[in-house]
Amino acid sequence: MSSRGAQAEQLAARFLQQQGLTLLQQNYRCRHGEIDLILRDGATLVFAEVRLRSRSDFGGAAASIDRAKQQRLIRTAQHYLATLPGTPPCRFDAVLLQSPDGAGIEWLRNAFET
């Protein structure tokens, strides 16, 4: 991961923690892919994808989470959930950053449906 990507993830984790979420794991990896942040929002488990896009060509940060990426995230989340004793309510969020200094953070809850 690039240093810009790591910085963006740290900023996103801090931002979400300031919103009351609890960080459980960062950069969860398995054979299906990677989830940037796994957090708890009350009783809900949140799988968060962090995107840094300084340019808006091609749709910007949100558009970069295409259907193929969503499917990889879902399979990776299923792998993570299989390690838990039960399955809590879950959602997929996206944290979009316009610059590595954290300006213009946008938090999309339920960024896509499974």
N, C-alpha and C positions, 0 to 999 in steps of 0.2 A: 504494500500500500504506500502511496506517496505521502510525503509529510503534509501536503495540503489536505489529503483525504483524512489522515489521522487527526489533524487539527480540526477539521470540519466535524468529525465524529465526537471529539471531546467537547466542542462547542454545543453540539446537538444534545449530548448527554447532560451537560450542565443546564441547558435551557429546559429540557424535559424534567429534570429534577427540581428546578425552580418552579415548575408548574405542578409539583406534588407527586410526580411519579418516582418510583424506586428502581434504580438500576440494578438488574440481576446479573447480566452478563453482557460483555462487549465482544464483538467479532466471533460469534459462535460459528464454527465451521464443521461441515461433514461432507460426505461424498457428493451431496446434491448441490451444495453451494455455501453461502455465508449470509448470516444475518448480522447487520451492523450492531444493533442494540436490542436487548431483550429487557423489558421493564415490566413493572407491575403498576397498574392504575386502579387502586382499590382492589376489587376481586378479579379484575381483568388482566390477562397477560397480553402485553403489547410487543409485537415484533416491528421494529422501526428500521426503515431504510433511510439512510442519509445520503443526500445528493447535493453536490456543490457544482453549480454551473454559473459562470460569470457572464455567459452569453446566452441570449434567448433564441438563437437560430435553432431550427429544427424542434421548436416547442419548449426549449428550456429544460429545467431539472425534472419537472413532473412527467413530461413526455418521455424521459429516458427510462422510466419504469414501465417498459412495454410488457406485452402479454407473456413473452418468454421469461422475462425477469420475474414477473409475478408468479409464474409456475415454479421456478426455482426456489423462490422465497417460501411458497406454500409447502413444497416437498421438504425443505430444510426445517421449517417450523414443525411439520409432522414428525420429523426425526427427533427434534428437541422434545416435543410433547410425549413421545414414546418413552422418554427417560423419567417422566414424572409419575407419581402414584395415581393421579387422577387427571382429568382434562378440565381445566378452568375455562371460563369464557375467554375468547381471544379476539384480537383484531390486528390489522396491519395498518400502521401509520407511516407517513413519510415526513421527513424533516428536510426542507429545501433551503439551501443557503445560496445567496447571490455572490458572496465573497468570503474568503477565508478568515476575515476579521469578525464574522458573525452578523454583519449588517444584512438586514432584509431576511431574517429567519421566518419561514412560513411552516406551520405545523398542520398537516392534513391528517385528521383522524379518520379512520376507516378509508384509507386511500384507495383501496380496492376490495371487492368482495370475493370470497372464496367460493 
